[in-house]
């Protein structure tokens, strides 16, 4: 466990340093301290972008973990089950009806629509047979596709297709000081999720079991829906949709450390931030000085990891055998 933490933190620190130095204008440590223009680039652009990447990756990974506990299914996440598409619909409605509104107003409308979309998804999957868990993500993909089609239809007829590309393709190139601060709220919601991790762990056992254990099922479910919807709306409004973060990261951590949320939630946040950061660095380097959206990079990577999770069974830990009381082999 200590070795795993050390590796995760080392990769996160290394990626953070690279994110601050790599870009269209390459910066060195000497230039930052000696050149005022280089320091301005660092403060206005590079530092906000790096912070936004870390907050987005950590919060979306935790949001995916919470949604998996609510649904009691490890193959769902907000961006592939209608929550992200609903948030994009909310931003589209706010842009069309209130074009001069602030970013906070757009986020509030996106949050309400995302909450309604997530609740609709939960209402759909309650009617699915419990013995077919793979039906849940399939319904989520179809549900999100329908909402995405509605968003595209409205955007086409209102001449907002250019804005739509921004929301459906998550990327951080437009992040500057003053345009990412909503993501700090997503970070606070991630901390709230950690404080209530034990309740979400019980929630993941199912409705009947959690009620029998004394959990206020409706209250914790509503809290989880609010956290997921708020994080999703803030992410979509600020950087757009980044798929598979909330799907693959919790599953990787679950295979590695088990399902103790109090123990796995911090490493889930760190791994989510690290993978999104590495995807963003790849997008900056592959076609330098141009950029590939991080949503495209992580979409490809996340698909491969998802297929690996489906087809490669988890390794069971070897059981320790107790010595015979008589001292003889049977």
Secondary structure, DSSP 8 states (H G I E B T S, - for coil): -HHHHHHHHHHHHHHHHHHHH-SSS---HHHHHH-HHHHHHIIIIIHHHHHHHHHHHHHHHHHHHHHHHHHT-TT--GGGTTHHHHHHHHHHHHHHH-TT--HHHHHHHHHHHHHHHHHHHHHHHTTS-TT-THHHHHHHHHHHHHHHHHHHHHHHHTT-HHHHHHHHS---TT--TTSSTHHHHHHHHHHHHHHTHHHHHHHTT-HHHHHHTT--HHHHHHHHHHHHHHHHHHHHHHT---TTHHHHHHHHHHHHH-S-HHHHHHHHHHHHHHHHHHHHHHHHHHTTTS---HHHHHHHHHHHHHHHHHHS------------SSSS--
